[in-house]
C-alpha cells in the first residue's frame, strides 16, 4: 500500500523539475542529432568516429539538459517562492532535494538511452563504456548547476555560470581534441596508440576522482542552501 503514495510523490517531483510534460524532456537532445545529421548531409566529408559518441553526440546535449534540471533543484524553489515550504518537510529539506536529484538523474538516463540508439545505428558504433563517460559528464554538470544556482540564488545566474564552466571546459580540451584527465568528458577512446595499462589507470583516476568531486560540490551546495535565514532573506 505504500507504493502508491511513493509513485504519486515521484510523479509530483518529476513535474516540479520538468513541468507537466516532463516525459518529453528526454527527447529534446534528439534535436542535436537532427542538427548533426543535417550538417553531415550538407558536408559529406564529416564522418563521426566511435570516440565522438561519448562527447559530441551524447555527452554534450545530455550536459545541456542536465544544467536545465540542476538549476531547478534548489533555485527553482526560490524563484517560485516555495523554498520556505521545503524547510518544513519532515526529514529535512535535503530529503526533497535528493529526491529531485534522483528524478533528474533518471530523466538523464532516459535521455541517454534515447540518444544512444540513433547514434549507434545512424552515426557510429561505440563501446558501452562511452555511456558511462557521457553520463558522468552530465551528472557533473547537474550537480554543478544545482550548487551554483543555490549559491547565486537564481536559476538564470546558475545557468549562466554553469554554461561558462562548460564552455571553458570545451576550450581547455579543444572540444574533445585534447583529452585531459581532469575533464568530466575524459574519453580514453579518443587517445590513439595509448598504452592500455596507462589508459586504464587514468580512466580509473578520472572516474573515481569525479565521484569525489561531485560529492564535495553537492555537499557545499547543500551547506549553502541549508543557511535558511540567508536563503530566505536574499543574503
C-alpha positions in Angstrom: 0.0 0.0 0.0 2.9 2.3 0.5 3.9 2.0 -3.2 1.0 4.2 -4.4 2.0 7.3 -2.3 5.6 6.9 -3.3 4.6 6.8 -7.0 2.5 9.9 -6.5 5.4 11.7 -4.9 7.7 10.6 -7.7 5.3 11.9 -10.3 4.9 15.2 -8.4 8.7 15.6 -8.2 9.2 14.9 -11.9 6.6 17.6 -12.7 8.3 20.1 -10.4 11.6 19.6 -12.2 10.4 19.3 -15.8 6.8 20.6 -15.9 3.6 18.8 -16.9 5.2 17.2 -19.9 8.4 16.1 -18.2 8.3 12.8 -20.1 9.1 14.7 -23.3 12.3 16.2 -22.0 14.5 13.1 -22.6 13.5 13.5 -26.3 14.8 17.1 -26.5 18.5 16.1 -27.1 17.4 14.4 -30.3 17.3 17.9 -31.8 21.1 18.0 -31.6 21.3 14.7 -33.5 19.0 16.1 -36.2 21.2 19.1 -36.5 24.3 17.0 -36.7 22.6 14.8 -39.4 21.8 18.0 -41.3 25.4 19.2 -41.2 26.5 15.8 -42.3 24.0 15.8 -45.2 25.5 19.2 -46.4 29.1 18.3 -45.8 29.8 14.6 -46.8 33.4 14.9 -45.5 32.1 14.9 -41.9 32.5 11.3 -40.6 31.9 10.6 -36.9 34.4 8.2 -35.3 33.5 6.0 -32.3 35.3 8.4 -30.0 32.8 11.1 -30.9 29.8 9.2 -29.5 30.7 9.9 -25.8 31.3 13.6 -26.1 29.9 15.3 -29.1 26.9 13.2 -29.9 25.7 12.0 -26.4 27.6 13.8 -23.6 27.2 17.4 -24.8 23.4 17.5 -25.4 23.0 15.5 -22.2 25.1 18.0 -20.2 22.9 20.9 -21.5 19.8 19.0 -20.4 21.5 18.4 -17.0 22.1 22.1 -16.5 18.4 22.8 -17.1 17.5 20.2 -14.4 20.2 21.3 -12.0 19.1 25.0 -11.8 15.6 23.8 -10.8 16.6 21.6 -7.9 17.0 24.3 -5.3 16.9 27.7 -7.1 13.7 26.8 -8.8 12.0 26.8 -5.3 13.5 30.3 -4.7 12.1 31.7 -7.9 8.7 30.0 -7.3 8.7 31.2 -3.7 8.3 27.7 -2.3 11.6 27.4 -0.6 10.2 28.1 2.9 7.9 25.1 2.5 10.8 22.8 1.8 12.4 23.7 5.1 9.3 22.4 6.9 9.3 19.0 5.2 9.7 16.1 7.7 13.1 14.7 7.5 14.7 17.9 6.3 14.9 19.9 3.1 17.7 17.8 1.8 15.3 14.9 1.5 13.3 16.9 -1.0 16.4 18.0 -3.0 17.8 14.4 -3.0 14.5 13.2 -4.4 14.7 15.9 -7.1 18.3 14.9 -8.0 17.4 11.2 -8.3 14.5 12.1 -10.6 16.7 14.4 -12.7 19.3 11.6 -12.9 16.5 9.2 -14.0 15.5 11.6 -16.8 19.1 11.9 -17.9 19.5 8.2 -18.1 16.3 8.0 -20.2 17.7 10.8 -22.4 20.9 8.9 -22.8 19.2 5.8 -23.9 17.1 7.8 -26.4 20.3 9.3 -27.8 22.3 6.0 -27.8 20.1 4.1 -30.1 20.2 6.5 -33.1 23.8 7.3 -32.5 24.8 3.7 -32.7 22.7 2.9 -35.8 23.0 6.1 -37.8 26.2 7.8 -36.7 28.8 5.5 -35.3 29.3 2.4 -33.1 30.8 2.9 -29.7 31.8 0.8 -26.6 29.4 0.5 -23.7 32.0 2.5 -21.5 31.1 5.5 -23.6 27.6 5.6 -22.0 29.1 5.9 -18.5 31.5 8.6 -19.7 28.7 10.6 -21.1 26.6 10.1 -18.0 29.5 11.2 -15.8 29.8 14.5 -17.6 26.0 15.1 -17.5 25.9 14.2 -13.8 28.8 16.6 -13.0 27.0 19.5 -14.7 23.7 18.5 -13.0 25.4 18.8 -9.6 27.4 21.9 -10.5 24.3 23.7 -11.8 22.4 22.7 -8.6 25.1 24.2 -6.4 25.9 27.3 -8.4 22.2 28.2 -8.7 21.8 27.8 -4.9 24.9 29.9 -4.4 23.6 32.7 -6.6 20.0 32.1 -5.5 18.9 32.3 -9.1 18.1 29.9 -11.9 19.4 32.3 -14.6 22.6 33.1 -12.8 23.2 29.5 -12.1 22.6 28.5 -15.7 25.0 31.3 -17.0 27.8 30.3 -14.5 27.5 26.6 -15.3 27.4 27.3 -19.1 30.5 29.3 -18.7 32.3 26.4 -17.0 31.1 24.1 -19.8 32.4 26.5 -22.4 35.7 26.8 -20.6 35.9 23.1 -20.4 35.4 22.9 -24.1 38.1 25.5 -24.8 40.5 23.8 -22.5 40.1 20.4 -24.1 39.8 21.7 -27.7 36.2 20.5 -27.7 37.3 16.9 -27.5 40.5 17.1 -29.5 42.7 17.4 -26.4 41.9 14.8 -23.7 42.7 16.0 -20.2 42.3 13.7 -17.2 40.7 16.4 -15.0 37.9 16.9 -17.5 34.4 15.3 -16.8 34.4 14.5 -20.6 37.6 12.4 -20.3 37.4 9.8 -23.1 40.1 7.2 -23.3 38.8 6.0 -26.7 39.8 9.4 -28.2 43.5 8.7 -27.4 45.2 6.8 -30.3 48.1 4.4 -29.7 47.9 4.8 -26.0 49.3 2.3 -23.6 46.3 0.2 -22.4 47.6 0.0 -18.8 48.1 3.7 -18.6 44.7 4.4 -20.2 43.0 2.1 -17.6 44.8 3.8 -14.7 44.0 7.3 -16.0 40.4 6.4 -16.6 40.0 4.9 -13.1 41.5 8.0 -11.6 39.1 10.2 -13.6 36.0 8.2 -12.7 36.8 7.8 -9.0 38.0 11.4 -8.8 34.9 12.9 -10.2 32.7 10.8 -7.9 34.5 12.5 -5.0 34.4 15.9 -6.7 30.7 15.7 -7.3 30.1 14.6 -3.7 32.1 17.6 -2.5 30.3 20.1 -4.8 26.9 18.8 -3.7 27.9 19.0 -0.1 28.9 22.6 -0.5 25.7 23.4 -2.4 23.5 21.8 0.4 25.6 23.6 3.0 24.8 26.9 1.3 21.1 26.0 0.8 20.7 25.0 4.5 21.5 28.5 5.6 17.8 29.2 5.9 18.0 32.8 7.1 20.3 33.9 4.3 18.5 32.0 1.6 15.1 33.4 2.6 16.4 36.9 3.2 18.4 37.1 0.0 21.8 37.2 1.7 
